Each structure stands twice: as structure tokens, then as C-alpha cells.
Amino acid sequence: MHLNSYPCNNAPNNTDFTVFRKLGSTGLNFAFSDAPNYYHSKNDTIEYLNKVSL
């Protein structure tokens, strides 16, 4: 499993945390993926979901 970390303001997309960041909250934003090449692509399907990450 890969864990990606980078400042969320550098991400080209919104996340669940975006609304809180806009309100001035601080926090952490995580993305877990067993198939990082599929992340946010048409192949990003439930079959690649790692249930441990939920």
C-alpha cells in the first residue's frame, strides 16, 4: 500500500478536507492506494479498494 503525502493546496483536485481548509482549519489529508496508477482515473474502481484503509 502506498501513502501519499503532500501539501493539499498543491493538489489539482478537491478532497473531503477542502471545505475545512477553506474555513481555516488545520489537519492532515491522506490518500491510500494499492494501485497508484489508477488513482483518480477511469480504472479507479472498488476492486482496487483496500478495505484496511477505510
PDB file of N, CA, C and O in Angstrom:
ATOM      1  N   MET A   1       0.843  -1.165   0.000  1.00  0.00           N
ATOM      2  CA  MET A   1       0.000   0.000   0.000  1.00  0.00           C
ATOM      3  C   MET A   1       0.892   1.233   0.000  1.00  0.00           C
ATOM      4  O   MET A   1       1.887   1.285   0.724  1.00  0.00           O
ATOM      5  N   HIS A   2       0.548   2.197  -0.789  1.00  0.00           N
ATOM      6  CA  HIS A   2       1.273   3.461  -0.846  1.00  0.00           C
ATOM      7  C   HIS A   2       0.538   4.504  -0.019  1.00  0.00           C
ATOM      8  O   HIS A   2      -0.692   4.525   0.012  1.00  0.00           O
ATOM      9  N   LEU A   3       1.287   5.362   0.644  1.00  0.00           N
ATOM     10  CA  LEU A   3       0.722   6.502   1.342  1.00  0.00           C
ATOM     11  C   LEU A   3       1.333   7.738   0.719  1.00  0.00           C
ATOM     12  O   LEU A   3       2.547   7.935   0.776  1.00  0.00           O
ATOM     13  N   ASN A   4       0.507   8.561   0.133  1.00  0.00           N
ATOM     14  CA  ASN A   4       0.982   9.788  -0.491  1.00  0.00           C
ATOM     15  C   ASN A   4       0.767  10.942   0.465  1.00  0.00           C
ATOM     16  O   ASN A   4      -0.308  11.081   1.047  1.00  0.00           O
ATOM     17  N   SER A   5       1.778  11.765   0.626  1.00  0.00           N
ATOM     18  CA  SER A   5       1.602  12.959   1.446  1.00  0.00           C
ATOM     19  C   SER A   5       2.226  14.138   0.722  1.00  0.00           C
ATOM     20  O   SER A   5       3.355  14.060   0.238  1.00  0.00           O
ATOM     21  N   TYR A   6       1.489  15.215   0.654  1.00  0.00           N
ATOM     22  CA  TYR A   6       1.952  16.459   0.066  1.00  0.00           C
ATOM     23  C   TYR A   6       1.001  17.549   0.515  1.00  0.00           C
ATOM     24  O   TYR A   6      -0.138  17.254   0.876  1.00  0.00           O
ATOM     25  N   PRO A   7       1.432  18.790   0.502  1.00  0.00           N
ATOM     26  CA  PRO A   7       0.512  19.857   0.918  1.00  0.00           C
ATOM     27  C   PRO A   7      -0.750  19.844   0.062  1.00  0.00           C
ATOM     28  O   PRO A   7      -0.671  19.850  -1.167  1.00  0.00           O
ATOM     29  N   CYS A   8      -1.920  19.827   0.713  1.00  0.00           N
ATOM     30  CA  CYS A   8      -3.167  19.694  -0.045  1.00  0.00           C
ATOM     31  C   CYS A   8      -3.419  20.887  -0.949  1.00  0.00           C
ATOM     32  O   CYS A   8      -4.184  20.772  -1.906  1.00  0.00           O
ATOM     33  N   ASN A   9      -2.798  22.031  -0.678  1.00  0.00           N
ATOM     34  CA  ASN A   9      -3.004  23.163  -1.578  1.00  0.00           C
ATOM     35  C   ASN A   9      -2.250  22.981  -2.891  1.00  0.00           C
ATOM     36  O   ASN A   9      -2.436  23.774  -3.814  1.00  0.00           O
ATOM     37  N   ASN A  10      -1.405  21.956  -2.998  1.00  0.00           N
ATOM     38  CA  ASN A  10      -0.724  21.649  -4.259  1.00  0.00           C
ATOM     39  C   ASN A  10      -1.500  20.639  -5.099  1.00  0.00           C
ATOM     40  O   ASN A  10      -1.154  20.396  -6.255  1.00  0.00           O
ATOM     41  N   ALA A  11      -2.536  20.056  -4.529  1.00  0.00           N
ATOM     42  CA  ALA A  11      -3.307  19.042  -5.245  1.00  0.00           C
ATOM     43  C   ALA A  11      -4.188  19.706  -6.301  1.00  0.00           C
ATOM     44  O   ALA A  11      -4.767  20.764  -6.053  1.00  0.00           O
ATOM     45  N   PRO A  12      -4.291  19.087  -7.476  1.00  0.00           N
ATOM     46  CA  PRO A  12      -5.109  19.666  -8.544  1.00  0.00           C
ATOM     47  C   PRO A  12      -6.603  19.408  -8.358  1.00  0.00           C
ATOM     48  O   PRO A  12      -7.414  19.852  -9.171  1.00  0.00           O
ATOM     49  N   ASN A  13      -6.966  18.702  -7.306  1.00  0.00           N
ATOM     50  CA  ASN A  13      -8.369  18.353  -7.090  1.00  0.00           C
ATOM     51  C   ASN A  13      -8.776  18.678  -5.656  1.00  0.00           C
ATOM     52  O   ASN A  13      -7.925  18.862  -4.786  1.00  0.00           O
ATOM     53  N   ASN A  14     -10.073  18.744  -5.422  1.00  0.00           N
ATOM     54  CA  ASN A  14     -10.586  18.928  -4.068  1.00  0.00           C
ATOM     55  C   ASN A  14     -10.690  17.579  -3.380  1.00  0.00           C
ATOM     56  O   ASN A  14     -10.778  16.538  -4.030  1.00  0.00           O
ATOM     57  N   THR A  15     -10.679  17.615  -2.057  1.00  0.00           N
ATOM     58  CA  THR A  15     -10.825  16.404  -1.260  1.00  0.00           C
ATOM     59  C   THR A  15     -11.888  16.646  -0.196  1.00  0.00           C
ATOM     60  O   THR A  15     -12.469  17.730  -0.127  1.00  0.00           O
ATOM     61  N   ASP A  16     -12.140  15.647   0.624  1.00  0.00           N
ATOM     62  CA  ASP A  16     -13.091  15.801   1.725  1.00  0.00           C
ATOM     63  C   ASP A  16     -12.642  16.890   2.701  1.00  0.00           C
ATOM     64  O   ASP A  16     -13.467  17.481   3.397  1.00  0.00           O
ATOM     65  N   PHE A  17     -11.354  17.151   2.750  1.00  0.00           N
ATOM     66  CA  PHE A  17     -10.811  18.134   3.689  1.00  0.00           C
ATOM     67  C   PHE A  17     -10.891  19.562   3.156  1.00  0.00           C
ATOM     68  O   PHE A  17     -10.733  20.502   3.935  1.00  0.00           O
ATOM     69  N   THR A  18     -11.128  19.759   1.873  1.00  0.00           N
ATOM     70  CA  THR A  18     -11.097  21.087   1.257  1.00  0.00           C
ATOM     71  C   THR A  18     -11.999  22.081   1.978  1.00  0.00           C
ATOM     72  O   THR A  18     -11.584  23.210   2.239  1.00  0.00           O
ATOM     73  N   VAL A  19     -13.209  21.686   2.298  1.00  0.00           N
ATOM     74  CA  VAL A  19     -14.153  22.607   2.942  1.00  0.00           C
ATOM     75  C   VAL A  19     -13.632  23.074   4.300  1.00  0.00           C
ATOM     76  O   VAL A  19     -13.834  24.231   4.671  1.00  0.00           O
ATOM     77  N   PHE A  20     -12.972  22.202   5.039  1.00  0.00           N
ATOM     78  CA  PHE A  20     -12.422  22.579   6.336  1.00  0.00           C
ATOM     79  C   PHE A  20     -11.202  23.484   6.182  1.00  0.00           C
ATOM     80  O   PHE A  20     -11.014  24.417   6.963  1.00  0.00           O
ATOM     81  N   ARG A  21     -10.376  23.206   5.176  1.00  0.00           N
ATOM     82  CA  ARG A  21      -9.202  24.050   4.914  1.00  0.00           C
ATOM     83  C   ARG A  21      -9.644  25.467   4.571  1.00  0.00           C
ATOM     84  O   ARG A  21      -9.027  26.434   5.017  1.00  0.00           O
ATOM     85  N   LYS A  22     -10.713  25.597   3.776  1.00  0.00           N
ATOM     86  CA  LYS A  22     -11.229  26.919   3.399  1.00  0.00           C
ATOM     87  C   LYS A  22     -11.767  27.683   4.608  1.00  0.00           C
ATOM     88  O   LYS A  22     -11.800  28.914   4.599  1.00  0.00           O
ATOM     89  N   LEU A  23     -12.185  26.965   5.642  1.00  0.00           N
ATOM     90  CA  LEU A  23     -12.662  27.592   6.874  1.00  0.00           C
ATOM     91  C   LEU A  23     -11.522  27.926   7.830  1.00  0.00           C
ATOM     92  O   LEU A  23     -11.753  28.462   8.914  1.00  0.00           O
ATOM     93  N   GLY A  24     -10.281  27.609   7.426  1.00  0.00           N
ATOM     94  CA  GLY A  24      -9.117  27.931   8.237  1.00  0.00           C
ATOM     95  C   GLY A  24      -8.659  26.825   9.157  1.00  0.00           C
ATOM     96  O   GLY A  24      -7.754  27.033   9.965  1.00  0.00           O
ATOM     97  N   SER A  25      -9.260  25.654   9.057  1.00  0.00           N
ATOM     98  CA  SER A  25      -8.858  24.532   9.904  1.00  0.00           C
ATOM     99  C   SER A  25      -7.532  23.947   9.427  1.00  0.00           C
ATOM    100  O   SER A  25      -7.200  24.001   8.242  1.00  0.00           O
ATOM    101  N   THR A  26      -6.796  23.398  10.357  1.00  0.00           N
ATOM    102  CA  THR A  26      -5.590  22.655  10.003  1.00  0.00           C
ATOM    103  C   THR A  26      -5.900  21.173  10.138  1.00  0.00           C
ATOM    104  O   THR A  26      -6.805  20.784  10.876  1.00  0.00           O
ATOM    105  N   GLY A  27      -5.161  20.364   9.437  1.00  0.00           N
ATOM    106  CA  GLY A  27      -5.392  18.929   9.504  1.00  0.00           C
ATOM    107  C   GLY A  27      -4.505  18.186   8.541  1.00  0.00           C
ATOM    108  O   GLY A  27      -3.618  18.763   7.912  1.00  0.00           O
ATOM    109  N   LEU A  28      -4.753  16.910   8.433  1.00  0.00           N
ATOM    110  CA  LEU A  28      -3.985  16.045   7.548  1.00  0.00           C
ATOM    111  C   LEU A  28      -4.906  15.460   6.490  1.00  0.00           C
ATOM    112  O   LEU A  28      -6.080  15.198   6.749  1.00  0.00           O
ATOM    113  N   ASN A  29      -4.371  15.263   5.317  1.00  0.00           N
ATOM    114  CA  ASN A  29      -5.121  14.717   4.195  1.00  0.00           C
ATOM    115  C   ASN A  29      -4.339  13.512   3.683  1.00  0.00           C
ATOM    116  O   ASN A  29      -3.163  13.643   3.345  1.00  0.00           O
ATOM    117  N   PHE A  30      -4.966  12.350   3.621  1.00  0.00           N
ATOM    118  CA  PHE A  30      -4.278  11.127   3.230  1.00  0.00           C
ATOM    119  C   PHE A  30      -4.918  10.503   2.003  1.00  0.00           C
ATOM    120  O   PHE A  30      -6.122  10.633   1.780  1.00  0.00           O
ATOM    121  N   ALA A  31      -4.102   9.829   1.213  1.00  0.00           N
ATOM    122  CA  ALA A  31      -4.600   9.019   0.098  1.00  0.00           C
ATOM    123  C   ALA A  31      -3.890   7.671   0.168  1.00  0.00           C
ATOM    124  O   ALA A  31      -2.661   7.611   0.170  1.00  0.00           O
ATOM    125  N   PHE A  32      -4.656   6.605   0.225  1.00  0.00           N
ATOM    126  CA  PHE A  32      -4.116   5.252   0.254  1.00  0.00           C
ATOM    127  C   PHE A  32      -4.435   4.579  -1.068  1.00  0.00           C
ATOM    128  O   PHE A  32      -5.533   4.735  -1.602  1.00  0.00           O
ATOM    129  N   SER A  33      -3.474   3.829  -1.599  1.00  0.00           N
ATOM    130  CA  SER A  33      -3.740   3.155  -2.866  1.00  0.00           C
ATOM    131  C   SER A  33      -2.824   1.959  -3.034  1.00  0.00           C
ATOM    132  O   SER A  33      -1.614   2.052  -2.828  1.00  0.00           O
ATOM    133  N   ASP A  34      -3.417   0.826  -3.412  1.00  0.00           N
ATOM    134  CA  ASP A  34      -2.620  -0.337  -3.796  1.00  0.00           C
ATOM    135  C   ASP A  34      -2.248  -0.257  -5.268  1.00  0.00           C
ATOM    136  O   ASP A  34      -1.357  -0.971  -5.728  1.00  0.00           O
ATOM    137  N   ALA A  35      -2.920   0.599  -5.996  1.00  0.00           N
ATOM    138  CA  ALA A  35      -2.685   0.762  -7.435  1.00  0.00           C
ATOM    139  C   ALA A  35      -2.622   2.258  -7.746  1.00  0.00           C
ATOM    140  O   ALA A  35      -3.558   2.804  -8.329  1.00  0.00           O
ATOM    141  N   PRO A  36      -1.517   2.936  -7.359  1.00  0.00           N
ATOM    142  CA  PRO A  36      -1.458   4.393  -7.522  1.00  0.00           C
ATOM    143  C   PRO A  36      -1.631   4.871  -8.961  1.00  0.00           C
ATOM    144  O   PRO A  36      -2.029   6.015  -9.183  1.00  0.00           O
ATOM    145  N   ASN A  37      -1.341   4.026  -9.932  1.00  0.00           N
ATOM    146  CA  ASN A  37      -1.535   4.434 -11.325  1.00  0.00           C
ATOM    147  C   ASN A  37      -3.013   4.564 -11.679  1.00  0.00           C
ATOM    148  O   ASN A  37      -3.363   5.199 -12.673  1.00  0.00           O
ATOM    149  N   TYR A  38      -3.882   3.958 -10.860  1.00  0.00           N
ATOM    150  CA  TYR A  38      -5.324   4.019 -11.117  1.00  0.00           C
ATOM    151  C   TYR A  38      -6.011   5.146 -10.352  1.00  0.00           C
ATOM    152  O   TYR A  38      -7.179   5.439 -10.608  1.00  0.00           O
ATOM    153  N   TYR A  39      -5.309   5.779  -9.421  1.00  0.00           N
ATOM    154  CA  TYR A  39      -5.904   6.804  -8.568  1.00  0.00           C
ATOM    155  C   TYR A  39      -6.463   7.946  -9.404  1.00  0.00           C
ATOM    156  O   TYR A  39      -5.741   8.539 -10.205  1.00  0.00           O
ATOM    157  N   HIS A  40      -7.725   8.254  -9.227  1.00  0.00           N
ATOM    158  CA  HIS A  40      -8.436   9.311  -9.964  1.00  0.00           C
ATOM    159  C   HIS A  40      -8.408   9.092 -11.469  1.00  0.00           C
ATOM    160  O   HIS A  40      -8.283  10.047 -12.236  1.00  0.00           O
ATOM    161  N   SER A  41      -8.524   7.854 -11.889  1.00  0.00           N
ATOM    162  CA  SER A  41      -8.625   7.544 -13.316  1.00  0.00           C
ATOM    163  C   SER A  41      -9.897   6.728 -13.537  1.00  0.00           C
ATOM    164  O   SER A  41     -10.585   6.368 -12.582  1.00  0.00           O
ATOM    165  N   LYS A  42     -10.200   6.442 -14.785  1.00  0.00           N
ATOM    166  CA  LYS A  42     -11.393   5.636 -15.080  1.00  0.00           C
ATOM    167  C   LYS A  42     -11.266   4.222 -14.514  1.00  0.00           C
ATOM    168  O   LYS A  42     -12.267   3.522 -14.361  1.00  0.00           O
ATOM    169  N   ASN A  43     -10.039   3.803 -14.202  1.00  0.00           N
ATOM    170  CA  ASN A  43      -9.806   2.475 -13.634  1.00  0.00           C
ATOM    171  C   ASN A  43      -9.837   2.470 -12.107  1.00  0.00           C
ATOM    172  O   ASN A  43      -9.594   1.433 -11.491  1.00  0.00           O
ATOM    173  N   ASP A  44     -10.131   3.608 -11.495  1.00  0.00           N
ATOM    174  CA  ASP A  44     -10.195   3.714 -10.036  1.00  0.00           C
ATOM    175  C   ASP A  44     -11.530   3.139  -9.572  1.00  0.00           C
ATOM    176  O   ASP A  44     -12.496   3.873  -9.366  1.00  0.00           O
ATOM    177  N   THR A  45     -11.571   1.811  -9.411  1.00  0.00           N
ATOM    178  CA  THR A  45     -12.812   1.107  -9.103  1.00  0.00           C
ATOM    179  C   THR A  45     -12.716   0.398  -7.758  1.00  0.00           C
ATOM    180  O   THR A  45     -11.641   0.303  -7.166  1.00  0.00           O
ATOM    181  N   ILE A  46     -13.832  -0.088  -7.294  1.00  0.00           N
ATOM    182  CA  ILE A  46     -13.904  -0.734  -5.984  1.00  0.00           C
ATOM    183  C   ILE A  46     -13.023  -1.982  -5.894  1.00  0.00           C
ATOM    184  O   ILE A  46     -12.607  -2.362  -4.799  1.00  0.00           O
ATOM    185  N   GLU A  47     -12.740  -2.611  -7.007  1.00  0.00           N
ATOM    186  CA  GLU A  47     -11.898  -3.811  -6.953  1.00  0.00           C
ATOM    187  C   GLU A  47     -10.470  -3.492  -6.522  1.00  0.00           C
ATOM    188  O   GLU A  47      -9.750  -4.388  -6.083  1.00  0.00           O
ATOM    189  N   TYR A  48     -10.048  -2.240  -6.639  1.00  0.00           N
ATOM    190  CA  TYR A  48      -8.718  -1.834  -6.194  1.00  0.00           C
ATOM    191  C   TYR A  48      -8.743  -1.170  -4.825  1.00  0.00           C
ATOM    192  O   TYR A  48      -7.710  -0.708  -4.341  1.00  0.00           O
ATOM    193  N   LEU A  49      -9.914  -1.118  -4.195  1.00  0.00           N
ATOM    194  CA  LEU A  49     -10.057  -0.520  -2.878  1.00  0.00           C
ATOM    195  C   LEU A  49      -9.449  -1.430  -1.818  1.00  0.00           C
ATOM    196  O   LEU A  49      -9.751  -2.623  -1.772  1.00  0.00           O
ATOM    197  N   ASN A  50      -8.604  -0.877  -0.978  1.00  0.00           N
ATOM    198  CA  ASN A  50      -8.045  -1.628   0.138  1.00  0.00           C
ATOM    199  C   ASN A  50      -8.934  -1.373   1.348  1.00  0.00           C
ATOM    200  O   ASN A  50      -8.931  -0.270   1.894  1.00  0.00           O
ATOM    201  N   LYS A  51      -9.686  -2.367   1.767  1.00  0.00           N
ATOM    202  CA  LYS A  51     -10.645  -2.199   2.856  1.00  0.00           C
ATOM    203  C   LYS A  51      -9.972  -1.812   4.174  1.00  0.00           C
ATOM    204  O   LYS A  51     -10.617  -1.215   5.035  1.00  0.00           O
ATOM    205  N   VAL A  52      -8.704  -2.137   4.346  1.00  0.00           N
ATOM    206  CA  VAL A  52      -7.968  -1.766   5.554  1.00  0.00           C
ATOM    207  C   VAL A  52      -7.837  -0.245   5.656  1.00  0.00           C
ATOM    208  O   VAL A  52      -7.725   0.294   6.757  1.00  0.00           O
ATOM    209  N   SER A  53      -7.852   0.442   4.523  1.00  0.00           N
ATOM    210  CA  SER A  53      -7.679   1.892   4.534  1.00  0.00           C
ATOM    211  C   SER A  53      -8.945   2.641   4.939  1.00  0.00           C
ATOM    212  O   SER A  53      -8.903   3.852   5.158  1.00  0.00           O
ATOM    213  N   LEU A  54     -10.068   1.934   5.040  1.00  0.00           N
ATOM    214  CA  LEU A  54     -11.329   2.614   5.376  1.00  0.00           C
ATOM    215  C   LEU A  54     -11.471   2.862   6.850  1.00  0.00           C
ATOM    216  O   LEU A  54     -12.475   3.423   7.288  1.00  0.00           O
TER     217      LEU A  54
END
